Structure formats: C-alpha cells, structure tokens
Amino acid sequence: MFTLSQLESFVAVAETLHYGRAAERLSMTQPPLSRRIQLLERELGVHLFDRSGRSVRLTAAGQAFLGDARRILGLTEQAALSVRRTLAGEIGTVALGFTASAAHSVLDGIVGAIHTELPGVGLVLRERVSGAQLEELRSGELDLGLVRPPVPGTGIAYRSLHRESLLLATPADHPLAAPDRAPHVRDLDGEPFVMYSPAEARYFYEVLVGVFRQVEIVPHYVHYLSQVHTILALVRAGLGLALVPRAAETLKLDGVVLRPLAGVEGEPVELVAAWRADDDNPALYAVRDLVAGLADRKAL
C-alpha cells in the first residue's frame, strides 16, 4: 500500500510539473523523490507522469489520481488537527448539570460563552438538584455541576462561582410592597411564609433558617416547596411572603413585588462549580477554565 510520503511527493510533482522544484518544496533531494514516485507507480500499476523529453506531464491516470491524493492528504491533516484540538479541549462533549435556580442566574452566560469561545464543544444539559448532581458526578454521568454548597466527600473538586443577595417577595397589595416602606427581615416575624423544603431544597432552607436565627424571629411557615417559580406563584396567590435569590427578578411574575431586605448581611446565596477530580475529559478542562474566568471577571 502506498504511503503518505509517496502521496505528498506525487502531489508536489503534479503541482509543479518539475522534480527539482518539487524536491525543494519537500526539503529533500531529487533522487529519493524520484524513487518515491517510482514505488507509488509500481504499487498502483500505472504511470502517473509522462517524462518524455525534458518536460513532465501528468498522464490520464495521474490526472485521475490527483484529486483523490489531495483528498486523502486533506483528511489526514484534518484528523491530526482534530486530535490536537481534542487534546486541547477544543473538541468534545461535556455533560453539564445545573439547578433550577442557576438557570435563572448564570446558566445563560455560561452556555453562551461556551458556544462562542469553544464552538467545537457540545453540551449535554441536565437540570438536577445539587444532591443528584453530586451523585452523577461521582458515577461519571456528569462532567461539571453547578451546585449549592457544601460539597461533601472526597474525589470532587470545586470552586465558588457566584454569590447573590436575597429579596423579599410579597403580593402586590401587601403593605411591605409599598414603595414608601423599607422592609426589614424582622418584619417577617410571625408572618405567613412560604418556605423552602428541608429535603428537596435543603441549601436554601438552611440559609433562611440561619438568617432568621441570627435576628431571632420565627415566621409562620405555611408551605414547604423546592422551586422558586412555584414559591412565587403561592406568594402571588396571597398565601404568604417569601425570600428568593436576586436572580428571581428575571422571572418578572405579575402580581409579585420583589424588594431589597435590610437586616440580611452580604450575599448569602452561593453557587459553586464541581467536577470529579480524576476526570480526564480534556473538554471539561477547557470548559472549567472558561467558567472560572467568567467568575473571576464577575461576568456571571
């Protein structure tokens, strides 16, 4: 079977129609170039060049073979490039998990940046609660997860991505929704309150319990739910107040007013990126570094 070096030599001679110039292009001398062409012709069983006189011309067989030779060389170059791009993380697939609340805050920025800066990386998106994401990271079903802390156990690496404040959600006709009021967290003491589920939304449940404990108040929990949009629907129905992450502003739910709340320190809601420490997917490294860069620039 012919070799790639023989094909390269044939194409160089076919394009220059001159053995000397073809040898210069290939950084070799003319005798070994001639031997390559002879071996290729012997392998194919045809004459590729007409060497009569001092000129060199392609035979009909050589003209027919030239297009195929170029395509074969092009495919080998593309294959080599694909391998290099795969090792560099520019090509591949990453299974990305995210929580429902992350979809309202950072997901669009992350997906958009990957699409723009790593167009060869395909994303498999999976909406999961944090606990399920961590299980799928350990099993290899996910490559990268956008989860709420803490990240327990060994073998999972993580870094903080994003922090945000809490907003008070009230029905539009509630006194705390009035623009002349400046709500304080103590205003929630004894008020009907739609709380996060301690099982399905444990992170948010513990954040809010910590906030209430710090100011020594006890709201009256009327329902326990896990999804922000469902909590806001109950607020709109007048069943109670709620605290939601600032990203909930993107939902723009009619009949619900979101207000900044005094008495809550800093930005207590945190999101981290987590991945399996021994994951050898090069595309994961590229995506992880891209996401980390977005976080460092506070672009999330």
C-alpha positions as CSV (number, residue, x, y, z in Angstrom):
1,M,0.0,0.0,0.0
2,F,1.3,3.5,-0.8
3,T,2.4,5.8,2.0
4,L,1.5,9.4,2.8
5,S,5.0,10.5,2.0
6,Q,4.6,9.0,-1.5
7,L,1.3,10.8,-1.9
8,E,2.9,14.1,-0.8
9,S,5.7,13.6,-3.3
10,F,3.2,12.8,-6.1
11,V,1.1,15.9,-5.4
12,A,4.2,18.1,-5.2
13,V,5.4,16.9,-8.6
14,A,1.9,17.1,-10.1
15,E,1.5,20.7,-8.9
16,T,5.0,21.9,-10.0
17,L,5.5,19.6,-13.0
18,H,9.2,19.8,-12.1
19,Y,11.1,17.3,-10.0
20,G,13.7,19.9,-8.8
21,R,11.1,22.4,-7.6
22,A,9.0,19.6,-6.0
23,A,12.1,18.4,-4.1
24,E,12.8,21.9,-2.9
25,R,9.2,22.2,-1.6
26,L,9.6,18.9,0.3
27,S,13.1,19.9,1.6
28,M,14.7,16.8,0.0
29,T,16.9,15.9,-2.9
30,Q,15.7,14.8,-6.2
31,P,16.9,11.1,-6.3
32,P,14.8,10.0,-3.3
33,L,11.8,11.9,-4.6
34,S,12.1,10.0,-7.9
35,R,12.3,6.7,-6.0
36,R,9.1,7.6,-4.1
37,I,7.2,8.3,-7.4
38,Q,8.5,5.0,-8.9
39,L,7.4,3.0,-5.9
40,L,4.0,4.7,-6.0
41,E,3.6,3.9,-9.7
42,R,4.7,0.3,-9.0
43,E,2.1,0.0,-6.2
44,L,-0.7,1.4,-8.4
45,G,0.4,-0.5,-11.5
46,V,0.2,2.7,-13.7
47,H,2.3,5.5,-15.0
48,L,1.4,8.8,-13.3
49,F,3.8,11.0,-15.3
50,D,4.9,11.3,-18.8
51,R,8.6,12.0,-18.6
52,S,9.3,12.1,-22.4
53,G,11.8,14.8,-23.3
54,R,12.7,17.4,-20.7
55,S,9.1,18.2,-19.6
56,V,7.0,16.4,-17.1
57,R,3.3,15.9,-17.7
58,L,0.5,14.1,-15.9
59,T,-0.8,11.0,-17.6
60,A,-4.6,10.4,-17.7
61,A,-4.2,8.1,-14.7
62,G,-2.2,10.7,-12.9
63,Q,-4.9,13.4,-13.5
64,A,-7.5,11.0,-12.2
65,F,-5.4,10.1,-9.1
66,L,-4.5,13.7,-8.2
67,G,-7.9,14.6,-6.8
68,D,-8.1,11.5,-4.7
69,A,-4.5,12.1,-3.4
70,R,-5.3,15.6,-2.4
71,R,-8.5,14.4,-0.6
72,I,-6.5,11.7,1.3
73,L,-3.9,14.2,2.4
74,G,-6.6,16.7,3.4
75,L,-8.3,14.0,5.5
76,T,-5.0,13.1,7.3
77,E,-4.4,16.8,8.1
78,Q,-7.9,17.2,9.4
79,A,-7.6,14.0,11.5
80,A,-4.3,15.3,13.0
81,L,-5.9,18.7,13.7
82,S,-8.9,17.0,15.3
83,V,-6.7,15.0,17.6
84,R,-4.8,18.1,18.7
85,R,-8.0,20.1,19.2
86,T,-9.4,17.2,21.2
87,L,-6.4,17.1,23.5
88,A,-6.6,20.9,23.9
89,G,-10.2,20.6,24.9
90,E,-11.4,22.5,21.8
91,I,-13.5,19.5,20.6
92,G,-15.6,17.1,22.7
93,T,-18.7,16.8,24.8
94,V,-19.3,18.0,28.4
95,A,-22.3,16.9,30.4
96,L,-23.3,20.0,32.4
97,G,-25.6,19.8,35.4
98,F,-27.4,22.8,36.9
99,T,-30.0,23.6,39.5
100,A,-33.3,25.3,38.6
101,S,-32.3,28.5,40.3
102,A,-29.0,28.5,38.4
103,A,-31.0,28.5,35.2
104,H,-32.2,32.0,36.2
105,S,-28.8,33.4,37.1
106,V,-25.6,32.1,35.5
107,L,-26.6,29.3,33.0
108,D,-27.3,31.6,30.0
109,G,-23.9,33.3,30.5
110,I,-22.0,30.1,30.8
111,V,-23.7,28.4,27.8
112,G,-23.3,31.5,25.6
113,A,-19.6,31.8,26.4
114,I,-19.0,28.1,25.6
115,H,-20.9,28.4,22.4
116,T,-18.8,31.5,21.4
117,E,-15.4,30.6,22.7
118,L,-15.5,26.7,22.4
119,P,-17.7,26.1,19.4
120,G,-16.4,22.6,19.0
121,V,-17.6,21.5,22.4
122,G,-21.0,20.0,22.6
123,L,-23.0,20.4,25.8
124,V,-25.4,17.9,27.3
125,L,-27.5,19.9,29.8
126,R,-29.2,18.2,32.7
127,E,-31.4,20.0,35.3
128,R,-30.8,18.4,38.7
129,V,-30.9,19.3,42.4
130,S,-27.5,19.6,43.9
131,G,-27.5,16.1,45.6
132,A,-28.4,14.4,42.4
133,Q,-25.7,16.3,40.5
134,L,-23.0,15.2,43.0
135,E,-24.1,11.6,42.7
136,E,-23.9,11.8,38.9
137,L,-20.5,13.5,39.1
138,R,-19.2,10.5,41.1
139,S,-20.7,8.0,38.7
140,G,-19.3,9.8,35.7
141,E,-22.7,10.7,34.2
142,L,-21.9,14.4,34.7
143,D,-18.6,16.2,33.9
144,L,-19.4,19.5,35.6
145,G,-22.1,20.5,38.0
146,L,-23.4,23.9,39.1
147,V,-24.4,23.1,42.7
148,R,-25.1,24.6,46.1
149,P,-22.5,24.1,48.8
150,P,-21.3,22.3,50.7
151,V,-19.7,19.7,48.5
152,P,-19.2,16.7,50.8
153,G,-16.9,13.7,50.5
154,T,-13.7,13.1,48.6
155,G,-12.9,13.0,44.9
156,I,-14.9,16.0,44.0
157,A,-13.1,19.4,43.4
158,Y,-15.0,22.6,43.3
159,R,-14.7,26.4,43.3
160,S,-17.1,29.3,44.1
161,L,-18.7,30.9,41.0
162,H,-21.3,33.3,42.1
163,R,-22.9,34.9,45.1
164,E,-26.2,36.9,45.3
165,S,-28.4,38.6,47.8
166,L,-31.9,37.6,48.9
167,L,-35.0,39.6,48.0
168,L,-38.4,39.8,49.8
169,A,-41.3,38.5,47.6
170,T,-44.7,39.9,48.5
171,P,-48.1,40.1,46.9
172,A,-48.6,43.4,45.0
173,D,-51.2,44.6,47.5
174,H,-49.2,43.7,50.7
175,P,-48.2,46.6,53.0
176,L,-44.5,45.6,52.7
177,A,-44.8,46.1,48.9
178,A,-45.5,49.8,49.3
179,P,-42.7,52.0,47.8
180,D,-42.5,54.1,51.0
181,R,-41.7,51.1,53.1
182,A,-38.1,49.8,53.6
183,P,-38.7,46.2,54.6
184,H,-36.5,44.7,57.3
185,V,-36.1,41.0,58.0
186,R,-37.7,41.4,61.4
187,D,-40.9,42.4,59.6
188,L,-41.3,38.7,58.8
189,D,-41.7,37.6,62.4
190,G,-44.9,35.7,62.7
191,E,-45.9,36.4,59.1
192,P,-47.3,33.7,56.9
193,F,-44.2,32.5,55.0
194,V,-43.7,30.1,52.0
195,M,-40.5,28.2,53.0
196,Y,-38.1,26.0,51.1
197,S,-38.3,22.3,51.6
198,P,-35.8,21.0,54.1
199,A,-35.4,17.8,52.0
200,E,-35.6,18.9,48.3
201,A,-34.2,22.4,48.8
202,R,-32.0,21.9,51.8
203,Y,-29.5,24.5,50.9
204,F,-32.0,27.4,50.7
205,Y,-33.8,26.1,53.8
206,E,-30.6,26.2,55.9
207,V,-29.7,29.6,54.5
208,L,-33.0,31.1,55.6
209,V,-33.1,29.3,58.9
210,G,-29.7,30.8,59.6
211,V,-30.9,34.3,58.7
212,F,-34.0,34.0,60.9
213,R,-32.0,32.6,63.8
214,Q,-29.5,35.5,63.6
215,V,-32.2,38.1,64.1
216,E,-34.2,35.8,66.5
217,I,-37.5,35.8,64.5
218,V,-39.9,32.9,63.7
219,P,-42.1,33.3,60.6
220,H,-45.2,31.2,60.3
221,Y,-44.4,28.5,57.7
222,V,-47.5,27.8,55.6
223,H,-46.0,25.7,52.8
224,Y,-42.6,24.0,52.0
225,L,-41.6,23.9,48.4
226,S,-38.5,23.4,46.3
227,Q,-38.7,25.6,43.2
228,V,-38.5,29.4,43.2
229,H,-41.2,29.8,40.5
230,T,-43.7,27.7,42.5
231,I,-42.9,29.7,45.6
232,L,-43.6,32.9,43.8
233,A,-46.9,31.6,42.5
234,L,-48.1,31.0,46.0
235,V,-46.9,34.5,47.0
236,R,-49.0,35.9,44.2
237,A,-52.0,33.9,45.4
238,G,-51.6,35.7,48.7
239,L,-50.7,32.6,50.8
240,G,-47.6,34.2,52.3
241,L,-44.3,36.0,51.9
242,A,-41.0,34.5,50.7
243,L,-37.3,35.2,50.4
244,V,-35.8,34.4,47.0
245,P,-32.4,34.8,45.3
246,R,-32.0,38.0,43.3
247,A,-31.9,36.0,40.1
248,A,-35.7,35.6,40.5
249,E,-36.0,39.1,39.1
250,T,-35.7,37.6,35.7
251,L,-39.0,35.8,36.1
252,K,-41.0,39.0,36.2
253,L,-44.1,37.5,37.7
254,D,-47.1,39.8,37.6
255,G,-48.7,40.4,40.9
256,V,-45.4,39.8,42.8
257,V,-43.2,42.6,44.1
258,L,-39.5,41.9,44.9
259,R,-37.9,44.2,47.4
260,P,-34.4,44.5,48.9
261,L,-34.4,43.5,52.5
262,A,-32.5,45.1,55.3
263,G,-31.1,43.0,58.1
264,V,-29.6,40.3,55.9
265,E,-25.8,40.5,55.7
266,G,-23.9,40.3,52.4
267,E,-24.8,37.9,49.7
268,P,-25.7,34.6,51.4
269,V,-26.7,32.6,48.3
270,E,-23.7,30.9,46.8
271,L,-23.2,28.7,43.7
272,V,-20.2,26.5,43.0
273,A,-18.8,24.6,40.1
274,A,-18.0,21.0,41.0
275,W,-16.2,18.3,39.0
276,R,-14.7,14.9,39.6
277,A,-11.0,15.4,40.4
278,D,-9.9,12.4,38.3
279,D,-12.0,13.2,35.2
280,D,-9.7,13.1,32.2
281,N,-12.0,14.7,29.7
282,P,-9.9,17.5,28.0
283,A,-13.1,19.3,27.0
284,L,-14.0,19.5,30.7
285,Y,-10.7,21.3,31.5
286,A,-11.4,23.9,28.8
287,V,-15.0,24.5,29.9
288,R,-14.0,24.6,33.6
289,D,-11.2,27.1,32.9
290,L,-13.6,29.2,30.8
291,V,-16.2,29.2,33.6
292,A,-13.6,30.1,36.2
293,G,-12.5,33.0,34.0
294,L,-16.1,34.3,33.8
295,A,-16.3,34.1,37.6
296,D,-13.0,35.9,38.2
297,R,-14.2,38.7,35.9
298,K,-17.5,38.7,37.7
299,A,-19.2,38.1,34.3
300,L,-21.7,35.7,35.8
